[in-house]
Amino acid sequence: MTQKAQIPTVSIVGLLALTIIFGWFRYGYGLLFSEFKNAFGLSTSLLGVISSLTFVTFLAGALIVVLFVVKFGARHVILAGIMTASTGLLIASLTDNWMIFAAACLLAGFSPGLTWSSFSQCVNEHCSINIQKRSLAVISTGSTVGLIVISLIYLFLDGNWRLIWGGGAVAGYLIYWWAYKTIPYKSETPSAKRIRFADLKPLLTSDKKPFYASAFLFGFTESTYWTYSADFVQGNFSMANSNAIFFLITGIGGLAGLLGGELISKWGMRFTFSLTIILYSLSMSVLFLSQGWLLVCFSGLTFGISFMLYAAYLPIWSSKVFPKFPAQGFGICIIVLNIGAILGPAVFGWILAYSAYSLIFLLLGIVGLLKVFMLPVVQEEF
């Protein structure tokens, strides 16, 4: 009797870690946006700037991975990422000072950059080839699971954001303890050395421009939608906890990201990518056309679907564009994506000071649609 391949422990730890890092912090910031405004008396624009600054630390975390993960292995970087997320959530949940709150968010902002590609590196180092794809799929599901869970908890606790983030911090420390016990150290390889910028020159040639431009626009638009959409929904509907219901719908739609590989195998990358871009653009711009509840639900559902599909396509596209440097290539992709994510909320936060909320979603849809001119360029279809 053949034994069924087991899901490795690192995949479960990765799923739980991304549940806290992305679900509680990254997406949770948008879900709790209105609560932050009320708790600290901050303007929408200033909270948008804080959101942008958290992507600066996200970027710093991604740079650390690119430069040091090959030398020191993924374990230490993953542990640092879980610790920064947990500590940032804890400090933010306890303070009444908006500047300390902002600093705590910046600390937690390191965590996605430190962990996203590091878990992929860990799977590559320690899991057999036949279970690597399954392991990565399990880990990536954590962000969507986190969004669904935090939305349900928000509804159960009636928006008590301090309890939500404080509880997330406690869960994060427990996950850190499990990760410390189970994630293996890097195998000793005397030839391994720290990556220098000179070693990354093949990643910066002109034929990579469509990939990087697409990543930049994705970061620019998705960070803005995540930052402002729940606040927009809550401001337009008297329904109790409409922001949490909206994000719950978005998270359910995000489960479609698990189908990304199958869709590419069936229809090809360029065609699937094009359809996803159109759906992604429509999901945002529809909020300009009407703010009726059904269209708002349509926006959340289709954004969740297209966002997670897009996020699933990027590492697949990266592996084809950078066959000799998969980890470093995807690390550069994350850096470029985060440059866009830094600019998006801040730029649109400034626009919000002079225009209606709904206008930014039309602009986001138009900018998102530009990605159809940056389709994958590879030697053969995949």
C-alpha positions as CSV (number, residue, x, y, z in Angstrom):
1,M,0.0,0.0,0.0
2,T,1.4,3.4,-1.0
3,Q,1.6,5.9,1.7
4,K,-0.1,9.2,1.0
5,A,2.3,12.2,0.9
6,Q,1.9,14.2,4.1
7,I,1.8,18.0,4.3
8,P,5.1,19.0,5.9
9,T,5.0,20.9,9.2
10,V,6.6,23.9,7.7
11,S,3.5,24.3,5.4
12,I,1.1,24.4,8.4
13,V,3.4,26.8,10.3
14,G,3.6,28.9,7.1
15,L,-0.2,28.9,6.7
16,L,-0.7,30.0,10.3
17,A,2.0,32.6,10.1
18,L,0.6,34.2,7.0
19,T,-2.9,34.1,8.6
20,I,-1.6,36.6,11.2
21,I,0.9,38.5,9.0
22,F,-1.5,39.2,6.1
23,G,-4.9,38.5,7.5
24,W,-4.6,40.2,10.9
25,F,-2.1,43.0,10.0
26,R,-1.8,43.6,6.2
27,Y,-5.5,43.2,5.3
28,G,-6.7,43.9,8.9
29,Y,-5.4,47.4,8.6
30,G,-8.0,48.1,5.9
31,L,-10.7,46.3,7.8
32,L,-10.1,48.3,11.0
33,F,-9.4,51.6,9.2
34,S,-12.6,53.3,10.5
35,E,-11.9,52.0,14.0
36,F,-8.4,53.6,13.9
37,K,-9.9,56.9,12.8
38,N,-12.3,56.9,15.7
39,A,-9.7,55.7,18.3
40,F,-6.9,58.2,17.4
41,G,-8.9,61.0,15.8
42,L,-6.8,60.7,12.6
43,S,-7.8,61.8,9.1
44,T,-8.3,59.4,6.2
45,S,-5.3,60.9,4.4
46,L,-2.9,60.5,7.4
47,L,-3.9,56.9,7.9
48,G,-3.3,56.4,4.2
49,V,0.2,57.8,4.7
50,I,0.8,55.4,7.6
51,S,-0.3,52.5,5.4
52,S,2.1,53.6,2.7
53,L,5.0,53.8,5.2
54,T,4.2,50.2,6.3
55,F,5.0,49.2,2.8
56,V,8.4,50.9,3.1
57,T,9.3,48.5,5.9
58,F,7.7,45.7,3.8
59,L,10.2,46.7,1.2
60,A,13.1,46.7,3.7
61,G,12.1,43.2,4.7
62,A,12.1,42.0,1.1
63,L,15.6,43.5,0.6
64,I,16.9,41.6,3.7
65,V,15.6,38.4,2.2
66,V,17.2,39.0,-1.2
67,L,20.6,39.8,0.3
68,F,20.9,37.4,3.3
69,V,18.6,34.4,3.0
70,V,21.0,32.5,0.8
71,K,23.8,33.0,3.3
72,F,21.9,32.4,6.6
73,G,18.9,30.3,5.5
74,A,15.2,31.0,5.8
75,R,14.7,30.0,9.4
76,H,16.1,33.1,11.1
77,V,14.3,35.4,8.7
78,I,11.0,33.6,9.1
79,L,11.3,33.8,12.9
80,A,12.1,37.5,12.7
81,G,9.1,38.1,10.5
82,I,6.7,36.4,12.9
83,M,8.1,38.2,15.9
84,T,7.8,41.7,14.2
85,A,4.2,41.1,13.3
86,S,3.3,39.8,16.8
87,T,5.0,42.6,18.6
88,G,3.7,45.3,16.3
89,L,0.1,44.1,16.8
90,L,0.6,43.9,20.5
91,I,2.0,47.5,20.9
92,A,-0.6,48.9,18.6
93,S,-3.5,47.3,20.5
94,L,-2.2,48.7,23.9
95,T,-1.3,52.3,23.0
96,D,-3.5,55.5,23.0
97,N,-0.8,57.5,21.3
98,W,-1.2,57.7,17.5
99,M,2.6,58.1,16.9
100,I,3.3,54.9,18.9
101,F,0.5,53.2,17.0
102,A,2.1,54.3,13.7
103,A,5.6,53.0,14.9
104,A,4.0,49.7,15.8
105,C,2.5,49.4,12.4
106,L,5.8,50.1,10.8
107,L,7.4,47.4,12.9
108,A,4.7,44.9,11.8
109,G,5.2,46.1,8.3
110,F,8.6,44.2,8.1
111,S,6.8,40.9,8.5
112,P,5.3,40.3,5.0
113,G,8.6,41.1,3.3
114,L,10.6,38.9,5.7
115,T,8.3,35.8,5.4
116,W,6.6,35.7,2.0
117,S,9.5,34.5,-0.1
118,S,11.4,33.0,2.9
119,F,8.8,30.3,3.3
120,S,9.2,29.5,-0.4
121,Q,13.0,29.2,0.2
122,C,12.4,27.0,3.2
123,V,10.2,24.7,1.3
124,N,12.8,24.6,-1.5
125,E,15.6,23.8,1.0
126,H,13.8,21.1,3.0
127,C,10.9,19.6,1.2
128,S,11.1,16.9,-1.5
129,I,10.3,18.1,-5.1
130,N,7.1,16.0,-5.3
131,I,5.4,17.9,-2.5
132,Q,6.8,21.4,-3.0
133,K,3.9,22.7,-5.1
134,R,1.4,21.4,-2.6
135,S,3.4,22.8,0.3
136,L,3.5,26.3,-1.3
137,A,-0.2,26.2,-2.1
138,V,-1.0,25.4,1.6
139,I,1.2,28.3,2.8
140,S,-0.3,30.8,0.3
141,T,-3.8,30.0,1.5
142,G,-2.9,31.5,4.9
143,S,-3.5,35.1,3.7
144,T,-7.0,34.3,2.5
145,V,-7.9,32.2,5.5
146,G,-6.7,35.1,7.7
147,L,-8.9,37.6,6.0
148,I,-12.0,35.3,6.4
149,V,-11.2,34.5,10.1
150,I,-10.5,38.1,11.1
151,S,-13.7,39.3,9.4
152,L,-15.7,36.7,11.3
153,I,-14.1,37.6,14.6
154,Y,-14.8,41.3,13.9
155,L,-18.5,40.5,13.5
156,F,-18.4,38.4,16.7
157,L,-16.6,41.1,18.7
158,D,-18.6,44.0,17.1
159,G,-15.5,45.7,15.9
160,N,-13.4,45.7,19.1
161,W,-10.2,46.3,17.3
162,R,-7.9,46.3,20.3
163,L,-9.1,42.9,21.4
164,I,-8.8,41.6,17.8
165,W,-5.2,42.8,17.3
166,G,-4.2,41.9,20.9
167,G,-5.6,38.4,20.3
168,G,-3.7,38.2,17.0
169,A,-0.5,39.1,18.8
170,V,-0.9,36.3,21.3
171,A,-1.7,33.8,18.5
172,G,1.4,35.1,16.7
173,Y,3.7,34.4,19.7
174,L,2.3,30.9,19.9
175,I,3.0,30.4,16.2
176,Y,6.5,31.8,16.8
177,W,7.1,29.2,19.5
178,W,6.0,26.4,17.2
179,A,8.1,27.8,14.3
180,Y,11.1,28.0,16.6
181,K,10.7,24.3,17.5
182,T,10.0,22.9,14.1
183,I,11.5,25.0,11.2
184,P,14.9,23.4,10.4
185,Y,18.2,25.2,10.2
186,K,19.9,25.7,6.8
187,S,22.0,22.7,5.7
188,E,25.7,23.5,5.9
189,T,27.0,24.5,2.5
190,P,30.5,26.0,2.7
191,S,30.2,27.5,-0.8
192,A,27.1,29.6,0.1
193,K,27.8,33.3,0.3
194,R,25.8,36.5,0.7
195,I,24.3,37.7,-2.6
196,R,25.9,41.0,-3.8
197,F,24.2,43.5,-6.0
198,A,26.7,42.7,-8.7
199,D,25.4,39.1,-8.7
200,L,21.8,40.4,-9.5
201,K,22.7,42.1,-12.8
202,P,20.9,39.3,-14.8
203,L,17.7,40.2,-13.0
204,L,17.8,43.8,-14.2
205,T,18.0,43.5,-18.0
206,S,15.5,45.2,-20.3
207,D,13.6,42.1,-21.2
208,K,12.3,41.9,-17.6
209,K,10.5,45.3,-17.9
210,P,7.0,43.9,-18.5
211,F,7.3,41.7,-15.4
212,Y,8.5,44.5,-13.2
213,A,6.0,47.1,-14.6
214,S,3.1,44.7,-14.0
215,A,4.3,44.1,-10.4
216,F,4.6,47.8,-9.8
217,L,1.0,48.5,-11.0
218,F,-0.3,45.6,-9.0
219,G,1.2,47.0,-5.8
220,F,0.1,50.5,-6.6
221,T,-3.5,49.5,-7.0
222,E,-4.0,46.6,-4.6
223,S,-2.5,48.4,-1.6
224,T,-4.9,51.3,-2.2
225,Y,-8.0,49.1,-2.5
226,W,-7.1,47.2,0.7
227,T,-6.4,50.5,2.6
228,Y,-9.6,52.4,1.7
229,S,-12.3,50.0,0.5
230,A,-13.7,48.8,3.9
231,D,-13.8,52.4,5.2
232,F,-15.6,53.5,2.0
233,V,-18.2,50.7,2.5
234,Q,-18.7,51.5,6.1
235,G,-19.2,55.2,5.3
236,N,-21.8,54.4,2.7
237,F,-24.0,51.9,4.5
238,S,-25.8,52.1,7.8
239,M,-25.7,48.3,8.1
240,A,-23.9,47.2,11.2
241,N,-20.3,46.0,10.5
242,S,-20.7,46.3,6.8
243,N,-16.9,46.6,6.4
244,A,-16.4,43.1,8.0
245,I,-19.1,41.6,5.8
246,F,-17.5,43.2,2.8
247,F,-14.0,41.8,3.7
248,L,-15.5,38.4,4.5
249,I,-17.0,38.3,0.9
250,T,-13.6,39.4,-0.4
251,G,-11.8,36.6,1.5
252,I,-14.2,34.0,0.2
253,G,-13.5,35.1,-3.3
254,G,-9.8,34.9,-2.6
255,L,-10.0,31.1,-2.2
256,A,-10.1,31.1,-6.0
257,G,-6.4,31.8,-6.0
258,L,-5.9,28.1,-5.3
259,L,-7.1,27.4,-8.9
260,G,-4.4,29.6,-10.5
261,G,-2.1,26.8,-11.5
262,E,-5.0,24.7,-13.0
263,L,-6.3,27.7,-15.0
264,I,-2.9,28.4,-16.4
265,S,-2.5,24.7,-17.4
266,K,-5.8,24.8,-19.1
267,W,-5.9,28.1,-20.9
268,G,-2.3,29.3,-20.9
269,M,-0.7,32.2,-19.0
270,R,-1.3,35.1,-21.3
271,F,-5.0,34.4,-21.8
272,T,-5.6,33.7,-18.1
273,F,-3.6,36.7,-17.1
274,S,-5.6,39.0,-19.5
275,L,-8.9,37.8,-18.1
276,T,-7.7,38.3,-14.6
277,I,-6.6,41.8,-15.3
278,I,-10.0,42.7,-16.8
279,L,-11.8,41.2,-13.8
280,Y,-9.4,43.0,-11.4
281,S,-10.0,46.4,-13.1
282,L,-13.8,45.9,-13.2
283,S,-13.9,44.9,-9.5
284,M,-12.5,48.4,-8.5
285,S,-14.1,50.7,-11.1
286,V,-17.6,49.3,-10.4
287,L,-17.7,51.2,-7.1
288,F,-17.6,54.5,-9.1
289,L,-20.6,53.5,-11.2
290,S,-22.8,52.7,-8.2
291,Q,-22.6,52.2,-4.4
292,G,-25.5,49.8,-4.2
293,W,-25.0,46.9,-1.8
294,L,-25.1,44.3,-4.5
295,L,-22.5,46.0,-6.6
296,V,-20.3,46.5,-3.5
297,C,-20.6,42.7,-2.8
298,F,-19.7,42.1,-6.5
299,S,-16.7,44.4,-6.1
300,G,-15.4,42.5,-3.0
301,L,-16.0,39.1,-4.5
302,T,-14.4,39.8,-7.8
303,F,-11.5,41.7,-6.3
304,G,-10.8,38.7,-4.0
305,I,-10.9,36.3,-6.9
306,S,-8.7,38.4,-9.2
307,F,-6.3,39.6,-6.5
308,M,-5.5,36.1,-5.3
309,L,-5.2,34.8,-8.9
310,Y,-2.8,37.6,-9.7
311,A,-0.8,36.9,-6.6
312,A,-0.6,33.3,-7.5
313,Y,0.5,34.1,-11.1
314,L,3.5,36.3,-10.1
315,P,5.7,33.6,-8.7
316,I,4.8,31.3,-11.6
317,W,5.7,34.0,-14.1
318,S,8.8,34.8,-12.1
319,S,10.0,31.2,-12.3
320,K,9.8,31.4,-16.1
321,V,11.4,34.8,-16.4
322,F,14.2,33.9,-14.0
323,P,14.9,30.2,-14.4
324,K,18.4,30.5,-12.9
325,F,17.5,32.9,-10.1
326,P,14.0,31.9,-9.0
327,A,14.2,33.1,-5.3
328,Q,16.2,36.3,-6.0
329,G,14.0,37.1,-9.1
330,F,10.8,36.8,-7.0
331,G,12.4,38.8,-4.3
332,I,13.1,41.6,-6.8
333,C,9.5,41.3,-7.9
334,I,8.3,41.8,-4.3
335,I,10.6,44.9,-4.0
336,V,9.1,46.5,-7.2
337,L,5.6,45.6,-6.1
338,N,6.2,47.3,-2.8
339,I,7.5,50.5,-4.4
340,G,4.1,50.7,-6.0
341,A,2.4,49.8,-2.8
342,I,4.2,52.6,-1.0
343,L,3.1,55.2,-3.5
344,G,-0.5,54.1,-3.9
345,P,-2.2,54.8,-0.6
346,A,-0.3,58.1,-0.2
347,V,-1.1,59.4,-3.7
348,F,-4.8,58.5,-3.5
349,G,-4.9,59.7,0.1
350,W,-3.9,63.1,-1.2
351,I,-6.5,62.9,-4.0
352,L,-9.2,62.1,-1.4
353,A,-8.5,65.5,0.2
354,Y,-9.9,67.1,-3.0
355,S,-12.4,64.6,-4.5
356,A,-15.1,62.2,-3.8
357,Y,-14.2,58.8,-2.4
358,S,-15.8,56.9,-5.4
359,L,-13.5,58.7,-7.9
360,I,-10.4,56.9,-6.6
361,F,-11.9,53.5,-7.5
362,L,-12.5,54.6,-11.1
363,L,-8.9,55.7,-11.3
364,L,-7.7,52.5,-9.7
365,G,-9.7,50.5,-12.3
366,I,-8.1,52.5,-15.2
367,V,-4.6,52.1,-13.8
368,G,-5.1,48.4,-13.1
369,L,-6.3,47.9,-16.7
370,L,-2.9,49.2,-18.0
371,K,-1.4,45.8,-17.1
372,V,-3.0,44.3,-20.3
373,F,-0.1,46.0,-22.1
374,M,2.4,44.2,-20.0
375,L,1.6,40.6,-20.6
376,P,4.1,37.8,-19.9
377,V,6.9,37.6,-22.4
378,V,8.5,34.1,-22.4
379,Q,10.1,31.8,-24.9
380,E,7.2,29.4,-24.8
381,E,3.6,29.4,-23.5
382,F,3.2,28.1,-19.9
